[in-house]
Amino acid sequence: MNAMYNMSLSIHWVGVFLLVAVFLGSLWQLERANDVMAYLRKMRFQGPLIFMVMFVPIFTGMVMMAAKHLEFTIPNIAMIVLSIVLIFFEIRRSRPLKFATIIEEGVFEKYKKDAKTILVGEIALIILISLWMYL
């Protein structure tokens, strides 16, 4: 049981670093985006990738909680809440891309501003909770 927990913890950290890397890549891609249609094509691939990477730490966290007999400690509850918040923010960030109204004049610039705020907030939340868990 201890070996499974240690392996899950290692994979969990890798998943968290990978998630931060994907969010930083999304932020970089958003900064460089000038053409709406090209950005939409890239997001059709990147959107599902973000959710797949997001579920690596969530799944390993569930395995670790199961190994600890479902102990709901303050750090565990904080990570569960963070997972829900990240999923909510990603849905909120990707929802405008599904509608054709983003192609209208000036809407993409507003989307970029809102998406940057969400991505920076997500990265900051992950780094803050990682520092809390590590220290």
Buried (B, 14 or more C-beta within 10 A) or exposed (E): EEEEBEBBBEBBBEBBEBBBEBBEBBBEEBEEBEEBEEBBEBBEEBBEEBEEBBBBBBBBBBBBBEBEEEEEEEEBEEBBEBBEEBBEBBEEBBEBBEEEEBEEEEBBEEBBEEBBEBBEBBBEBBEEBBEEEEE
